[in-house]
Amino acid sequence: MHELSKILADYKSLKATIGDLSKKAAELEDEIKNYMGETEELSVDGATVRWKKIQQSRFDTTEFRKKHAALYEQFLKQNTIRRFTVT
């Protein structure tokens, strides 16, 4: 059990570090976007940065469920998953 305690401690530490690094990366990304403004592409020191507008179409399941509840229910599919959490 002691081995698992060490593994869990390392896991939590690593997850915290990943979270901190992800937050820092997001902050830097925001700085780059602020710098770019409406510019969609620029090159700096051999790196190309693109921030382009893209049109997407997505199916609105919430609205479909409201308007066609019976049909929505016919196409629901049950899945069984295993959720991994460490607290």
Residue pairs with C-beta under 8 A, 6 or more apart in sequence:
8 86
11 86
12 86
15 86
32 49
32 51
33 51
36 42
36 49
36 51
39 51
40 50
40 51
40 52
40 53
41 48
41 49
41 50
41 51
41 52
42 48
42 49
43 49
61 72
64 72
65 72
